[in-house]
Amino acid sequence: MKTEDMPASVKQVFTKITGEPAFALANPGRKFRLTDVNPDPTLPRRRLVFAGTRGDEWFVHYELGGFAHSYCVVLFSVDSKNSPQFLWGGSGSHAAKNMDELRKMIAHGEFADDKQNYW
């Protein structure tokens, strides 16, 4: 999935969760602000690893650049009235290669929800 494939409602919820003024998520393999050293302000701070949906629930697994480069997962729902609900979020030091690996990493505590209070 690419960011262009994400519905507008999902982008709005992700923007709200991450506290950005506008949706900013680079596609996999695209440039983003990896570090805080000489950052290009035109590049987003986050880059998509992969995302998915099940019914009205979405997850977004992404890379977060900056001083403490990390990988994050956020889980949220968007109902038929586009009403968002944040369900869970966690950060870790490695990206998952696929959904099975992501499930195992979360189950083993490799994405801890106590590492940061922002996504």
C-alpha positions as a printed Julia matrix, in Angstrom:
119×3 Matrix{Float64}:
   0.0     0.0    0.0
   1.11    3.53  -0.76
  -0.04    6.67   0.98
  -2.14    7.54  -2.09
  -4.2     4.39  -1.43
  -5.18    5.51   2.05
  -8.67    7.04   2.31
  -8.92   10.72   3.27
 -10.55    9.79   6.6
  -7.58    7.58   7.52
  -5.14   10.32   6.57
  -7.05   12.77   8.76
  -6.96   10.44  11.76
  -3.25    9.71  11.25
  -2.56   13.46  11.04
  -4.43   14.03  14.29
  -2.62   11.18  16.08
   0.81   12.4   14.94
   0.05   16.04  15.76
   1.07   17.31  12.35
  -0.7    20.3   10.77
  -1.24   18.33   7.55
  -0.86   14.74   6.37
   2.84   14.04   5.82
   3.97   10.45   5.3
   6.54    9.47   2.67
   5.97    6.31   0.67
   8.25    3.32   1.23
  11.7     3.91  -0.26
  11.15    7.66  -0.66
  13.19   10.36   1.04
  12.15   11.66   4.45
  13.86   13.49   7.34
  15.91   10.61   8.72
  17.84   12.77  11.22
  17.66   16.21  12.81
  21.02   17.17  11.29
  20.48   19.58   8.4
  16.9    18.45   7.83
  15.13   19.38   4.61
  11.94   21.05   5.86
  10.12   20.02   2.69
  10.43   16.32   3.57
   8.06   14.55   5.98
   9.35   13.26   9.35
   7.69    9.88   8.78
   7.97    7.16   6.12
   5.48    4.36   5.61
   6.71    0.79   6.1
   3.28   -0.75   5.44
  -0.34   -0.31   6.47
  -3.51   -2.31   6.42
  -7.14   -2.51   7.37
  -9.67   -4.91   8.78
 -13.2    -3.59   8.72
 -13.15   -0.13  10.28
  -9.77   -0.68  11.98
  -6.52    0.52  10.46
  -2.88    0.15  11.41
   0.02    2.16  10.07
   3.59    0.92  10.56
   6.07    3.67   9.83
   9.57    4.99  10.39
  10.01    8.17  12.44
  13.13   10.21  11.76
  14.86   12.57  14.12
  17.18   12.48  17.12
  15.76    9.16  18.28
  15.12    7.39  14.98
  12.5     4.71  15.56
   9.73    2.63  14.06
   6.14    3.02  15.18
   2.78    1.31  14.86
  -0.54    3.03  15.47
  -3.9     1.27  15.51
  -7.15    3.19  15.21
 -10.69    2.87  13.99
 -12.71    5.1   11.69
 -16.45    4.51  11.84
 -19.03    5.19   9.11
 -19.35    8.8   10.32
 -15.55    9.26  10.05
 -15.34    9.44  13.83
 -11.81    8.36  14.8
 -10.79    6.35  17.83
  -7.15    5.8   18.77
  -6.78    2.19  19.94
  -3.07    1.6   20.51
   0.38    2.8   19.55
   3.9     1.57  20.13
   7.46    2.29  19.14
  10.49    0.11  18.61
  13.96    0.05  17.15
  13.35   -2.2   14.12
  10.86   -2.4   11.27
   8.83   -5.49  10.6
   9.24   -7.08   7.17
   5.63   -8.26   6.94
   2.4    -8.59   8.88
   3.33  -11.91  10.52
   6.6   -10.48  11.78
   4.82   -7.35  13.02
   2.34   -9.45  15.02
   5.19  -11.41  16.62
   7.16   -8.26  17.41
   4.15   -6.67  19.12
   3.36   -9.88  21.03
   6.97  -10.06  22.27
   6.94   -6.42  23.41
   9.26   -5.11  20.71
   6.84   -2.22  20.16
   6.37   -0.8   23.61
   3.65    1.75  24.21
   5.57    3.37  27.07
   8.6     4.56  25.07
   7.09    7.81  23.84
   4.0     9.89  24.2
   3.94   11.1   20.62
   3.8     9.26  17.35
